[in-house]
């Protein structure tokens, strides 16, 4: 699976506006994705300690690796494999974004070793996330939708901000 995903990243178009990004459909093999979707908890299933609401409207929930829920999820093979896959892709992503890293940061892409971090978030129906800069300590941020149906959950807009032109 790693080589297939690596090739998709290497062969994908690097978009530059409003910031450098990749958008890759069918990122993972369908058979693997079906297994993953069977074990991922829904918005309503994420409850209890270690849960972070990302807004006052409580439309997005996140669990981090130190939470009990995340640790239990990471015991499941398909989730653990996904976590390890993303961790293994760091040099591929740095190489893909090398020119942009060298242009927009004070670090050298050739000397860059990423500190890997992985969390799991779910959103309520109607959640909308427009393009934004997340946090200063994120050199590369991956948003992965294992199942995307904006009629049932969240959605992301990369190049649209309520029909405003981005520059």
C-alpha positions, -999 to +999 in steps of 0.1 A: +000+000+000+029+024+008+043+024-027+009+030-043+002+060-020+037+073-024+033+073-062+000+091-059+017+119-039+046+121-063+024+122-094-002+146-080-005+182-090+008+207-064-017+236-062-003+269-051-033+291-042-043+300-015-013+281-002+006+250-014-015+219-012-023+185-027-058+171-032-058+134-040-090+114-046-090+076-040-059+080-019-062+045-004-072+012-019-110+007-016-107-027+002-085-011+029-107+020+031-138-002+037-121-019+066-111+014+080-146+029+078-160+000+097-140+008+128-139+046+128-161+061+155-188+086+145-194+120+160-219+106+184-197+076+194-169+098+206-176+105+242-159+109+276-124+118+288-097+130+264-121+145+240-115+180+227-142+202+212-126+224+186-151+252+188-177+266+212-204+254+188-192+218+195-194+208+159-160+191+158-146+166+182-109+155+183-090+128+201-052+127+205-028+099+209-026+102+247-064+097+251-078+063+261-101+063+231-073+070+206-052+042+222-081+018+218-086+028+182-049+024+175-051-012+186-072-019+156-051-030+126-065-007+099-062+024+121-027+015+133-017+008+097-030+042+086-011+060+114+021+042+104+015+049+067+013+087+073+043+086+095+063+068+068+054+094+041+072+123+057+102+123+034+079+119+003+059+150+014+090+171+022+104+163-012+071+172-029+069+205-011+107+212-012+106+243-033+077+258-012+094+249+021+126+266+009+107+297-003+083+303+025+102+291+056+136+297+072+145+260+072+161+239+045+139+211+031+170+190+026+177+191+064+140+188+074+130+159+096+093+162+105+080+157+141+050+134+133+017+139+151-016+121+144-051+128+158-086+118+148-114+143+144-151+140+134-176+167+125-213+171+128-235+174+097-232+208+082-197+215+095-177+236+071-140+244+072-127+270+048-091+274+039-069+287+067-035+285+082-037+261+111-009+264+136+025+279+132+042+246+142+027+226+113+050+225+084+028+199+066-008+192+077-028+163+062-066+162+062-078+128+053-114+121+046-119+083+047-155+089+037-168+121+024-205+129+020-213+165+028-249+155+033-240+134+063-210+152+078-184+179+073-169+194+042-138+213+033-134+242+009-099+249-003-104+275-030-137+290-021-146+314+006-182+322+002-177+332-034-149+356-026-119+358-048-087+346-030-053+363-036 
